[in-house]
Amino acid sequence: MLLNEFLKEHRKVHELEQARADEQREIAELKQQVKAQTTAIQKVSNQLELSRPSPQLIANGR
């Protein structure tokens, strides 16, 4: 009976370790996606900045 309880707990630990490893892989993937999206947003932001007309000074008639 004690052996059965030990085996159940051992299985639970193994399942939890597997779930943690899966979550760590998912987190790593999400980090890569965020990094790629940040790069893409920065590129678009830079393009928008370049496409804006330069501010022009207007001489006041004084």
Secondary structure, DSSP 4 states (H G I P E B T S, - for coil): -HHHHHHHHHHHHHHHHHHHHHHHHHHHHHHHHHHHHHHHHHHHHHHHHHHSPPP-------
